[in-house]
Amino acid sequence: MIAEADARQFAKDWVVAWNSHDLDAIMAHYGPDVILTSRVAARLLSDPSGTVTGREALRIYFQRGLEAYPKHRRANGGAFPCRTAVRSWFDSTIRMVRAP
């Protein structure tokens, strides 16, 4: 299991990658067998389960998210190690800009 300090650093690095909108840097945090579940994924992918399975599907989801919310920024809420992953949570700010 990863040490708690390493889990916190991992989450901080992820926030930096997300806020820079660097898709390759974001994806560097995920293994090939990743499974992510999110209400936002349900909306962006038109899939009520909100489940994204696998690295390529996750890349597509994040790309759509970055395109849909170009002003979206995250702040690290915290992280803790789990047996096979780092569990983290974030505070998000989404600023929606609508054309007149």
C-alpha positions as CSV (number, residue, x, y, z in Angstrom):
1,M,0.0,0.0,0.0
2,I,1.2,3.5,-0.8
3,A,2.2,5.8,2.1
4,E,-0.2,8.5,3.1
5,A,2.3,11.3,2.3
6,D,2.8,9.8,-1.2
7,A,-1.0,9.6,-1.7
8,R,-1.3,13.3,-0.9
9,Q,1.5,14.2,-3.3
10,F,-0.1,12.0,-6.0
11,A,-3.3,14.0,-5.6
12,K,-1.5,17.3,-5.6
13,D,0.3,16.3,-8.8
14,W,-3.0,15.3,-10.4
15,V,-4.6,18.7,-9.6
16,V,-1.6,20.5,-11.3
17,A,-2.1,18.3,-14.4
18,W,-5.8,18.9,-14.5
19,N,-5.5,22.7,-14.0
20,S,-2.9,22.9,-16.8
21,H,-5.3,21.0,-19.0
22,D,-2.5,18.7,-20.0
23,L,-4.3,15.5,-21.0
24,D,-1.1,13.4,-21.2
25,A,-0.1,14.5,-17.7
26,I,-3.6,13.7,-16.3
27,M,-3.5,10.3,-17.9
28,A,-0.1,9.5,-16.5
29,H,-1.9,9.0,-13.1
30,Y,-4.0,6.0,-14.4
31,G,-3.3,2.4,-15.1
32,P,-4.8,0.4,-18.0
33,D,-7.6,-1.2,-15.9
34,V,-8.9,2.1,-14.4
35,I,-12.6,2.3,-13.5
36,L,-14.1,5.7,-12.7
37,T,-17.7,6.5,-11.8
38,S,-18.9,10.1,-11.9
39,R,-22.2,12.0,-12.3
40,V,-20.4,14.2,-14.8
41,A,-19.4,11.1,-16.8
42,A,-23.0,10.1,-17.0
43,R,-23.9,13.4,-18.4
44,L,-21.0,13.9,-20.8
45,L,-21.0,10.3,-22.1
46,S,-24.8,9.9,-22.1
47,D,-24.4,6.8,-19.9
48,P,-26.7,6.7,-16.9
49,S,-24.2,4.5,-15.0
50,G,-21.5,7.2,-15.2
51,T,-18.9,4.4,-15.3
52,V,-15.8,4.8,-17.4
53,T,-13.8,1.6,-17.9
54,G,-10.2,1.5,-19.2
55,R,-7.6,4.0,-20.1
56,E,-8.7,4.9,-23.6
57,A,-12.3,5.4,-22.5
58,L,-11.1,7.6,-19.6
59,R,-9.0,9.7,-22.0
60,I,-12.0,10.3,-24.2
61,Y,-14.1,11.3,-21.1
62,F,-11.4,13.7,-19.8
63,Q,-11.0,15.2,-23.3
64,R,-14.7,15.9,-23.5
65,G,-14.6,17.3,-20.0
66,L,-11.8,19.7,-20.8
67,E,-13.6,20.8,-24.0
68,A,-16.9,21.2,-22.3
69,Y,-15.6,23.1,-19.2
70,P,-12.4,25.0,-20.4
71,K,-12.5,27.2,-17.2
72,H,-12.8,24.3,-14.8
73,R,-10.3,24.3,-12.0
74,R,-9.8,21.9,-9.1
75,A,-8.3,22.2,-5.7
76,N,-7.1,19.2,-3.7
77,G,-9.6,18.2,-1.1
78,G,-7.5,15.4,0.3
79,A,-6.3,11.8,-0.4
80,F,-5.7,8.6,1.4
81,P,-4.2,5.3,0.3
82,C,-6.3,2.2,-0.4
83,R,-5.1,-1.3,-1.0
84,T,-4.9,-0.9,-4.8
85,A,-5.4,2.8,-5.5
86,V,-5.3,6.3,-4.1
87,R,-8.7,7.6,-3.1
88,S,-9.0,11.4,-3.5
89,W,-11.5,14.1,-3.5
90,F,-11.4,17.6,-5.0
91,D,-13.1,20.9,-4.7
92,S,-14.1,22.1,-8.1
93,T,-14.9,25.4,-9.7
94,I,-16.7,25.4,-13.0
95,R,-17.2,28.8,-14.6
96,M,-19.6,28.5,-17.4
97,V,-19.3,31.1,-20.1
98,R,-22.3,31.4,-22.4
99,A,-22.5,33.2,-25.7
100,P,-25.1,36.0,-25.8
